[in-house]
Amino acid sequence: MAATLHDVARIARVSIKTVSNVINDYPHVKPDTRARVQQAIEELGYQPNLSARSLRSGLTGAITLALPELSLSYFAELADAVIRAAERAGKVVLIEQTNGDRARELEVLTSPRLKMTDGLIFSPLGMGMDDVARLEVPYPLVLLGERIFDGPADHVTMRNVEAARAATEFLIERGRRRIVVIGAHEDEVIGSAGLRLAGYREALEAAGLEFDPALIGYTTLWHRSNGATSMRALLATGVEFDAVFGLNDTLALGAMRAIQEAGLRVPDDVAVIGFDDLDEAQYSLPSLTTVDPGRDEIAETAVATLLQRIGDRDGVIGDARQILARYEIVERESTPPL
């Protein structure tokens, strides 16, 4: 038979109330008492009754994470980081995939499944600034991504413009002057592509280099195949270039394959830099220089911020906050100095 609260109390030589206090992580328990209870729980394999705990506290111990597309490596690694951060806080994570579709994102915001969790970490891709009012929701919400700013919810995001400028400056400092961008979106201003392209242009201007529209490769989705296709299209134009900035790592890796297929050498003929610092970037040939945009920091901060909101039943925290993660250039083999 499954171990009970009474069994744990008997083995640990404490009251049932003390066991309950340890399970619910109440602070006013002596360290040696807490250790005895935790040892008894481990020995007996005791599993707390989460339903009963939820009824008492009004909380489920779970949070929801809604992301556009788990087949994209960035979002898969982000989900992993969120799950690990939540586990350290004793929480579980339920995943919703929206496919970046606005209707699906709006559905998630009002889904009855959210009643199974205590709050939502939400990365919209189809929604935009016109949808700000939809974020006035009756539960704790933390936003990720670049689609909506100055909304009514806490927002944890990356420094897209600054990081993209730093990536472009990194190439310029290594003697590259004709820098292709792979992954731009037509007419986009708000969004990762628009913000990173803005950072690229800032770096060119600061270095006294002219912006050349012929060096911009447009795509739709940021998949590896799109990076290769966009790069092949640019190669077919005969435009001269000596570096490539992929607006994410998967685009950069696809572009690198197309460059090598065309008989050019990376990095001798063309330097390549990406963005996201995916795990696979360090295993490409050559290994890919990239921007680490602070993914783990974003995940940890988003979970911590959401848990603060969940625990803030008296509204002490106040207005929505915007939190920007730190970034760094991770230098590898694809960008040596000339």
C-alpha positions in Angstrom: 0.0 0.0 0.0 1.1 3.6 -0.6 2.7 5.4 2.3 0.6 7.9 4.1 1.2 11.1 6.0 0.8 9.1 9.2 3.5 6.8 8.2 5.9 9.6 7.5 5.1 11.2 10.9 5.7 7.9 12.7 9.1 7.2 11.0 10.3 10.8 11.5 8.9 10.9 15.1 7.0 14.2 14.5 3.4 15.3 14.3 1.4 15.1 11.2 1.2 18.9 11.3 5.0 19.1 11.1 5.1 16.7 8.1 2.6 19.0 6.4 4.7 22.0 7.2 7.7 20.4 5.6 5.8 19.3 2.5 4.4 22.8 2.0 7.9 24.3 2.6 6.9 26.5 5.6 10.0 28.3 6.8 9.6 27.9 10.6 10.7 24.2 10.9 14.0 23.3 12.6 16.7 22.1 10.1 17.2 18.8 11.9 13.4 18.2 12.0 13.1 19.1 8.3 15.9 16.7 7.5 14.3 13.8 9.4 11.0 14.3 7.7 12.6 14.5 4.2 14.5 11.4 4.9 11.4 9.6 6.0 9.6 10.8 2.8 12.4 9.4 0.7 12.6 6.1 2.5 8.9 5.5 2.3 8.5 6.9 -1.3 5.7 9.0 0.0 3.8 11.0 -2.7 1.9 14.1 -1.4 -1.8 14.3 -2.3 -1.6 17.2 -4.8 -5.4 17.4 -5.1 -5.8 17.9 -1.4 -3.0 20.4 -1.3 -4.5 22.3 -4.1 -7.9 22.5 -2.3 -6.2 23.9 0.8 -4.0 26.5 -0.9 -5.9 27.3 -4.0 -2.8 26.5 -6.0 -2.0 23.5 -8.2 1.8 23.6 -8.1 1.9 23.7 -11.9 2.5 26.5 -14.5 1.7 26.6 -18.2 4.3 27.5 -20.9 2.9 28.5 -24.3 5.5 28.6 -27.2 5.2 28.9 -31.0 7.0 25.8 -32.2 8.9 23.1 -30.3 10.4 21.8 -33.6 12.6 24.9 -33.6 15.7 24.3 -31.6 15.6 27.6 -29.8 12.1 27.0 -28.4 12.9 23.4 -27.5 16.0 24.5 -25.5 14.0 27.4 -23.9 11.3 24.9 -22.8 14.0 22.7 -21.3 15.4 25.6 -19.4 12.0 26.7 -18.1 11.2 23.1 -17.0 14.5 22.9 -15.1 14.0 26.2 -13.4 10.4 25.3 -12.4 11.6 21.9 -11.1 14.1 23.7 -8.8 11.1 25.6 -7.4 9.1 22.4 -6.9 6.7 23.2 -9.8 5.7 21.2 -12.9 5.2 22.7 -16.4 2.4 22.0 -18.9 3.3 22.9 -22.5 1.0 24.5 -25.1 2.2 24.8 -28.7 0.6 27.7 -30.7 2.4 27.4 -34.0 2.7 31.1 -34.0 -1.0 31.4 -35.1 -2.8 34.4 -33.7 -6.1 32.6 -33.3 -4.5 29.8 -31.4 -2.6 32.2 -29.2 -5.8 34.0 -28.3 -7.4 30.6 -27.6 -4.6 29.7 -25.2 -5.2 33.0 -23.3 -8.8 32.0 -22.5 -8.4 28.2 -22.4 -10.2 26.4 -19.6 -7.0 24.3 -19.3 -5.3 27.2 -17.6 -7.5 26.4 -14.5 -5.2 23.4 -14.1 -2.2 25.6 -13.5 -1.4 28.7 -11.4 -0.1 31.0 -14.2 1.2 31.3 -17.7 4.5 32.0 -19.4 3.6 33.1 -22.9 5.6 33.7 -26.0 3.3 35.1 -28.7 4.3 35.3 -32.3 1.1 35.9 -34.2 -0.3 38.5 -31.9 0.8 42.2 -32.0 0.4 45.5 -30.4 -3.2 45.7 -31.4 -3.8 42.8 -29.1 -2.5 44.4 -25.9 -6.0 44.5 -24.3 -6.2 40.7 -24.7 -3.5 40.4 -22.1 -5.7 41.8 -19.3 -6.2 38.3 -17.9 -7.4 37.2 -14.4 -4.3 35.1 -13.7 -0.5 35.6 -13.3 1.0 36.1 -16.8 4.6 36.6 -17.9 5.4 37.5 -21.5 8.4 36.4 -23.6 9.5 37.5 -27.0 9.4 40.6 -29.1 5.8 41.0 -30.4 4.2 43.1 -27.6 5.9 45.8 -25.5 4.5 48.0 -22.7 1.6 45.6 -22.1 -0.2 44.9 -18.8 2.0 41.9 -18.0 5.6 41.4 -16.8 7.8 40.9 -19.9 11.1 39.1 -19.9 13.0 39.4 -23.2 16.4 39.8 -24.9 18.3 42.8 -26.2 17.7 42.1 -29.9 18.9 45.4 -31.3 22.0 45.7 -29.1 23.0 42.0 -29.6 22.6 42.1 -33.4 24.6 45.3 -33.5 27.3 43.6 -31.4 27.3 40.6 -33.8 27.7 42.8 -36.8 30.4 44.9 -35.2 32.2 41.6 -34.3 32.4 40.8 -38.0 33.5 44.3 -39.0 36.3 44.2 -36.4 37.5 41.0 -38.1 37.9 42.8 -41.4 34.6 41.9 -43.0 32.8 44.6 -45.0 30.2 43.0 -47.2 27.9 41.3 -44.7 24.9 39.4 -45.8 21.9 39.1 -43.5 19.8 35.9 -43.7 16.3 35.8 -42.2 14.9 39.2 -42.7 11.1 39.6 -42.9 9.5 42.0 -45.4 8.5 45.3 -43.7 8.8 44.0 -40.2 9.6 46.5 -37.5 8.4 44.8 -34.3 9.6 41.2 -34.0 13.0 39.5 -33.8 13.8 39.9 -37.5 13.0 43.6 -37.6 14.8 44.3 -34.4 17.9 42.4 -35.4 18.0 43.9 -38.8 17.9 47.3 -37.1 20.9 46.4 -35.0 22.7 45.3 -38.1 22.0 48.7 -39.8 23.2 50.6 -36.7 26.5 48.8 -36.8 27.0 49.5 -40.4 26.2 53.2 -39.9 28.6 53.5 -36.9 31.4 51.9 -39.0 30.7 54.2 -42.0 29.6 51.3 -44.2 26.8 51.8 -46.7 23.6 49.6 -46.3 23.2 47.5 -49.4 19.7 46.0 -49.9 21.3 43.4 -52.2 22.9 41.8 -49.2 19.6 41.1 -47.4 18.1 37.6 -47.7 14.5 37.4 -46.8 12.8 34.2 -45.4 9.5 33.3 -43.8 10.1 30.6 -41.1 13.5 30.5 -39.5 14.3 26.9 -40.3 17.6 25.5 -41.6 16.1 24.8 -45.1 15.0 28.4 -45.3 18.5 29.6 -44.5 19.9 27.4 -47.2 17.3 28.5 -49.8 17.8 32.2 -49.0 21.6 31.9 -49.3 21.3 30.0 -52.6 19.1 32.8 -54.0 21.7 35.4 -53.0 24.6 33.4 -54.4 22.6 33.2 -57.7 22.6 37.0 -58.0 26.4 37.1 -58.0 26.5 39.7 -55.3 29.9 39.9 -53.6 30.1 39.3 -49.8 32.6 38.2 -47.3 30.4 37.4 -44.2 27.0 36.2 -43.3 24.9 37.1 -40.2 22.2 34.5 -39.8 19.4 36.0 -37.6 19.3 32.7 -35.8 21.6 29.7 -35.6 19.5 27.4 -37.7 19.4 30.0 -40.6 23.2 30.4 -40.2 23.8 26.7 -40.4 21.6 26.3 -43.5 23.4 29.2 -45.1 26.8 27.7 -44.3 25.8 24.5 -46.0 24.7 26.5 -49.2 28.0 28.5 -49.1 30.1 25.3 -48.9 28.0 23.6 -51.7 28.9 26.6 -53.9 32.6 25.9 -53.5 33.3 28.8 -51.0 35.2 28.1 -47.8 34.0 29.0 -44.3 35.7 30.9 -42.8 38.5 31.6 -45.3 36.2 33.1 -48.0 33.1 33.8 -45.9 32.8 34.3 -42.1 29.5 33.2 -40.5 27.8 34.2 -37.3 24.5 33.2 -35.9 22.2 34.1 -33.0 20.8 32.0 -30.1 23.8 29.8 -29.1 22.1 26.5 -29.7 23.8 23.4 -28.5 24.3 22.2 -32.1 26.3 25.4 -33.0 29.4 24.1 -31.3 29.3 20.8 -33.3 29.1 22.2 -36.9 32.1 22.2 -39.2 33.5 24.8 -38.6 31.9 25.4 -35.3 29.6 28.4 -35.4 30.2 31.7 -33.7 27.0 33.0 -32.3 25.2 35.4 -29.9 24.1 33.9 -26.6 21.0 36.1 -25.9 20.7 34.9 -22.3 18.2 32.1 -22.9 18.8 30.4 -19.5 18.6 33.7 -17.8 15.3 34.4 -19.6 13.9 31.1 -18.5 15.0 31.4 -14.9 13.8 35.0 -14.6 10.4 34.2 -16.2 9.8 31.4 -13.8 10.9 33.4 -10.8 8.8 36.4 -11.9 5.7 34.3 -12.5 6.1 32.6 -9.0 6.4 36.1 -7.5 3.1 37.1 -9.1 1.4 33.8 -8.0 2.4 34.5 -4.4 1.5 38.2 -4.6 -2.1 37.8 -3.6 -2.2 41.3 -2.0 -0.8 43.1 -5.1 2.3 44.2 -3.3 4.6 44.0 -6.4 2.7 46.6 -8.4 2.9 47.5 -12.1 4.2 45.3 -14.9 7.9 45.1 -15.3 10.2 44.7 -18.3 13.3 42.7 -17.7 16.1 42.5 -20.3 18.5 39.6 -20.3 22.3 40.0 -20.9 23.9 38.8 -24.1 27.5 37.8 -25.1 29.3 36.8 -28.3 30.4 33.2 -28.2 33.4 33.1 -30.6 34.1 29.8 -32.4 35.8 28.7 -35.6 33.6 30.4 -38.2 34.8 34.0 -37.6 38.6 34.3 -37.4 40.3 37.6 -38.1 41.4 38.2 -41.6 
